Amino acid sequence: MNLLMPLRIALFYLLLAVIAALWTLPALVLAPLLPYRWRFRLIINGWTRLAIGMARWILGIRYRVIGLENIPDQPGVVLANHQSTWETFFLQRLFVPQTQLLKRELLRIPFFGWVLALMKPIAIDRSNIRDSLNQLTRKGGQRLREGIWVLVFPEGTRMPPGQAVRFSRGGAALAVANQVPVIPVAHNAGECWPRSSWGKRPGVITVMIGPPLLPTGSDSRAIGELNRAAEAWVNQALQQINAE
């Protein structure tokens, strides 16, 4: 199995690239014609299901989800730890419809970035912190009012497994400003899908969804309390995942 794994990985990336190329062309034509919910389900949901399915059947990367009952009907802000590309695919299947906070540079990628731009992303310039926060607050609030989940990786970058997470306050500030719940999410995707390598390892990824955390006010103190609560829950969940 170990000897075959490099071939499986090469096959996975080859199929992913080919399907992505074939997927983007009709997506660019269809997306502008569809309401956002249908646009998301047809283009993003379909694509991510395919990617996660290929990772399972070709690479042996399976998953289990704990806490689905904690997802409320009301859209809110999802705060998740960030270890790999896998969770950027998978979490779009759980919180529907959704938009993400992402780097503006991704929108410049030919075809892929053009489709991404049609999915109402909150694209930020990481070199300008003040502008990034303003973009998150303004566009994130608009998306929430439209009934769209907002996914934020508050660590800001992918981190290796085993490290305690530290969250920036932007996602919590968005939730407080709009008085919507924060849904904390913890996972160990980096164990199977390393952040800085093309290498992959078969195994089971555990995704844990926490109970909704509600703002207790509308000031900076409420932002800090909400952010600390989400960070503490994710760290505790990661300890539980790693202990299994």
Backbone torsions as a table, in degrees:
resi	resn	phi	psi	omega
1	MET	NA	-41.2	-179.6
2	ASN	-63.6	-37.0	-179.5
3	LEU	-68.4	-30.0	-178.6
4	LEU	-83.9	-16.0	-173.1
5	MET	-60.7	-42.8	176.6
6	PRO	-58.3	-37.0	177.8
7	LEU	-68.4	-38.9	177.6
8	ARG	-63.2	-42.0	-179.9
9	ILE	-64.2	-43.7	178.5
10	ALA	-62.4	-41.7	178.7
11	LEU	-64.1	-41.8	180.0
12	PHE	-59.9	-49.2	-177.7
13	TYR	-68.7	-34.3	177.6
14	LEU	-63.5	-48.8	179.5
15	LEU	-64.4	-38.8	-180.0
16	LEU	-62.0	-42.7	-179.7
17	ALA	-67.4	-44.1	-178.6
18	VAL	-65.0	-46.5	-178.9
19	ILE	-65.5	-38.5	178.1
20	ALA	-61.0	-42.5	179.2
21	ALA	-63.1	-43.0	179.3
22	LEU	-70.4	-31.2	-176.2
23	TRP	-72.9	-39.3	-171.6
24	THR	-68.1	-34.1	-175.9
25	LEU	-62.9	-53.9	176.1
26	PRO	-66.3	-30.4	179.6
27	ALA	-62.7	-40.2	180.0
28	LEU	-64.7	-29.8	179.5
29	VAL	-81.3	-44.0	-173.0
30	LEU	-80.4	-37.7	-171.6
31	ALA	-54.3	-47.4	-177.8
32	PRO	-64.7	-17.2	-176.5
33	LEU	-90.0	-9.8	-172.4
34	LEU	-107.7	146.9	168.4
35	PRO	-60.0	155.1	-170.6
36	TYR	-59.7	-40.2	-178.4
37	ARG	-61.0	-43.5	178.1
38	TRP	-70.0	-37.5	177.9
39	ARG	-59.5	-44.7	-179.1
40	PHE	-65.7	-47.5	-176.6
41	ARG	-65.1	-41.8	-176.4
42	LEU	-74.0	-43.3	-172.0
43	ILE	-93.7	-57.1	-175.7
44	ILE	-75.8	-50.1	-178.6
45	ASN	-60.0	-44.9	-179.9
46	GLY	-63.0	-44.1	-178.7
47	TRP	-65.4	-45.5	-177.4
48	THR	-68.3	-36.2	176.1
49	ARG	-61.3	-40.1	178.8
50	LEU	-64.7	-45.1	-178.8
51	ALA	-64.4	-44.9	179.4
52	ILE	-66.3	-38.9	178.0
53	GLY	-63.3	-42.9	178.3
54	MET	-65.6	-38.3	177.8
55	ALA	-61.9	-35.3	179.8
56	ARG	-71.8	-51.0	-171.5
57	TRP	-80.5	-29.5	-178.7
58	ILE	-92.9	-41.9	-173.8
59	LEU	-102.0	-11.3	-178.9
60	GLY	75.8	22.4	178.1
61	ILE	-92.6	103.3	-179.9
62	ARG	-102.1	179.0	-178.5
63	TYR	-153.5	160.4	170.0
64	ARG	-138.5	147.6	-176.7
65	VAL	-120.6	129.9	176.9
66	ILE	-117.1	128.1	174.6
67	GLY	99.9	21.7	177.9
68	LEU	-56.7	-30.6	-179.3
69	GLU	-66.9	-12.4	-179.8
70	ASN	-83.8	-7.4	180.0
71	ILE	-78.8	116.2	-178.4
72	PRO	-79.5	167.0	176.5
73	ASP	-71.7	-30.5	-178.1
74	GLN	-80.0	126.9	176.7
75	PRO	-62.2	146.8	178.5
76	GLY	-146.9	-156.2	-179.0
77	VAL	-106.6	122.6	178.3
78	VAL	-94.2	122.2	176.9
79	LEU	-111.9	114.3	-175.8
80	ALA	-127.7	149.1	171.6
81	ASN	-71.8	158.5	-171.4
82	HIS	-127.5	114.9	-179.3
83	GLN	-123.9	-21.6	-172.2
84	SER	-160.0	-174.4	173.3
85	THR	-80.6	-25.1	-173.9
86	TRP	-54.3	-47.1	-176.2
87	GLU	-70.1	-24.0	176.0
88	THR	-67.5	-30.3	173.3
89	PHE	-75.9	-52.7	-167.4
90	PHE	-67.8	-41.3	-175.5
91	LEU	-66.5	-19.0	176.3
92	GLN	-74.1	-12.0	175.3
93	ARG	-86.8	-22.1	-175.5
94	LEU	-92.0	-34.7	-175.2
95	PHE	-116.8	102.1	-169.5
96	VAL	-127.4	133.2	-10.8
97	PRO	-77.3	166.4	-170.3
98	GLN	-145.2	154.7	165.9
99	THR	-133.4	163.0	-176.0
100	GLN	-126.2	152.2	167.0
101	LEU	-82.2	123.3	-176.3
102	LEU	-145.8	167.4	179.0
103	LYS	-70.7	136.4	-178.8
104	ARG	-60.2	-29.9	-177.4
105	GLU	-60.4	-28.6	-178.8
106	LEU	-62.2	-28.2	-178.4
107	LEU	-73.3	-11.5	-178.9
108	ARG	-89.6	-7.0	178.9
109	ILE	-70.4	125.2	-178.8
110	PRO	-54.5	138.8	177.4
111	PHE	67.3	-65.2	-178.7
112	PHE	-58.9	-48.5	-179.9
113	GLY	-66.6	-33.1	179.0
114	TRP	-66.5	-40.1	176.5
115	VAL	-67.4	-42.5	179.7
116	LEU	-58.1	-36.9	-179.6
117	ALA	-65.2	-23.1	178.9
118	LEU	-82.7	-4.0	-176.2
119	MET	-101.6	25.3	176.6
120	LYS	53.4	48.5	-179.6
121	PRO	-72.7	158.8	171.4
122	ILE	-100.8	90.5	-173.7
123	ALA	-91.4	127.6	-174.9
124	ILE	-124.5	158.2	172.4
125	ASP	-99.6	108.3	-174.1
126	ARG	-65.0	-20.1	-179.9
127	SER	-77.4	-11.7	-179.5
128	ASN	-120.0	91.3	-173.2
129	ILE	-64.4	-42.9	-177.6
130	ARG	-63.4	-45.3	178.9
131	ASP	-65.4	-37.2	179.4
132	SER	-61.8	-43.2	178.8
133	LEU	-65.1	-40.0	178.1
134	ASN	-64.0	-41.6	178.8
135	GLN	-63.1	-43.9	179.7
136	LEU	-62.5	-44.4	-178.7
137	THR	-66.5	-46.1	-175.3
138	ARG	-73.0	-55.2	-177.3
139	LYS	-72.9	-36.3	178.4
140	GLY	-63.4	-42.0	177.4
141	GLY	-62.8	-40.3	178.0
142	GLN	-63.5	-43.5	179.9
143	ARG	-63.3	-42.2	179.4
144	LEU	-61.8	-40.8	179.2
145	ARG	-66.8	-23.9	177.5
146	GLU	-84.7	1.3	180.0
147	GLY	82.1	27.7	-177.6
148	ILE	-112.2	130.1	174.1
149	TRP	-64.4	148.2	175.1
150	VAL	-118.0	119.9	178.0
151	LEU	-98.6	127.4	179.3
152	VAL	-128.0	133.3	170.5
153	PHE	-101.1	92.5	-168.7
154	PRO	-72.9	-3.3	172.3
155	GLU	-75.6	-21.3	176.0
156	GLY	89.2	-21.5	179.3
157	THR	-156.5	167.0	179.5
158	ARG	-74.0	134.7	-177.7
159	MET	-118.5	150.0	179.4
160	PRO	-71.0	153.0	177.3
161	PRO	-61.2	152.9	176.1
162	GLY	94.0	-10.0	179.0
163	GLN	-95.6	143.1	174.4
164	ALA	-67.0	140.4	-178.7
165	VAL	-85.6	149.7	172.9
166	ARG	-131.6	120.4	-173.6
167	PHE	-96.9	135.8	166.6
168	SER	-75.6	165.4	-169.3
169	ARG	-92.0	-1.6	-173.3
170	GLY	-59.2	-46.0	-179.6
171	GLY	-64.5	-41.5	177.9
172	ALA	-65.5	-38.2	178.7
173	ALA	-63.6	-38.5	177.6
174	LEU	-63.2	-43.5	179.8
175	ALA	-64.5	-42.0	-179.9
176	VAL	-66.6	-43.2	-178.4
177	ALA	-61.6	-29.5	-177.3
178	ASN	-109.6	1.5	178.4
179	GLN	52.0	50.9	176.4
180	VAL	-120.5	160.5	-178.6
181	PRO	-74.1	153.3	167.4
182	VAL	-99.0	133.5	175.3
183	ILE	-110.4	109.0	179.0
184	PRO	-80.3	140.8	-179.5
185	VAL	-133.5	133.1	176.9
186	ALA	-124.2	147.7	179.9
187	HIS	-159.3	167.0	177.8
188	ASN	-122.9	39.9	-176.0
189	ALA	-58.3	-28.9	-179.3
190	GLY	-64.3	-17.3	177.5
191	GLU	-67.7	-32.6	-179.3
192	CYS	-103.1	-26.9	-174.2
193	TRP	-129.0	82.4	-175.8
194	PRO	-56.8	148.0	-172.7
195	ARG	-71.7	-31.3	-172.1
196	SER	-120.7	26.4	-178.6
197	SER	-144.9	150.5	174.6
198	TRP	-78.6	-13.3	179.9
199	GLY	-64.1	147.1	178.8
200	LYS	-133.7	153.7	178.6
201	ARG	-128.2	131.2	176.2
202	PRO	-65.5	150.0	179.9
203	GLY	162.9	-172.7	-178.5
204	VAL	-114.5	121.1	175.5
205	ILE	-88.3	131.2	176.4
206	THR	-101.1	127.5	176.5
207	VAL	-115.9	123.2	179.6
208	MET	-115.6	127.8	-179.9
209	ILE	-108.3	124.7	-177.4
210	GLY	-87.9	168.1	176.8
211	PRO	-67.6	152.1	178.7
212	PRO	-58.5	136.3	176.0
213	LEU	-108.2	121.0	-174.1
214	LEU	-99.0	141.7	174.8
215	PRO	-60.2	142.8	179.2
216	THR	-102.9	4.9	-179.8
217	GLY	-176.8	-161.5	-177.5
218	SER	-133.3	14.8	-177.7
219	ASP	-110.7	-176.3	-177.0
220	SER	-65.1	-29.5	177.9
221	ARG	-65.1	-41.6	178.5
222	ALA	-63.7	-36.4	177.7
223	ILE	-62.9	-47.2	-179.9
224	GLY	-61.9	-42.5	-180.0
225	GLU	-64.4	-43.1	-179.2
226	LEU	-66.2	-41.9	-179.9
227	ASN	-64.8	-42.6	179.2
228	ARG	-65.8	-37.3	179.2
229	ALA	-64.9	-43.6	179.1
230	ALA	-66.1	-43.3	179.5
231	GLU	-62.4	-43.7	-179.8
232	ALA	-64.3	-41.3	-179.2
233	TRP	-64.1	-45.1	-178.7
234	VAL	-63.4	-43.2	178.8
235	ASN	-62.3	-42.0	178.4
236	GLN	-65.1	-41.6	178.7
237	ALA	-64.7	-39.3	178.6
238	LEU	-64.1	-38.5	176.8
239	GLN	-62.1	-40.6	178.7
240	GLN	-65.8	-42.5	178.7
241	ILE	-62.6	-44.9	-177.0
242	ASN	-69.7	-23.9	-179.2
243	ALA	-79.7	-15.2	-176.7
244	GLU	-78.2	NA	NA
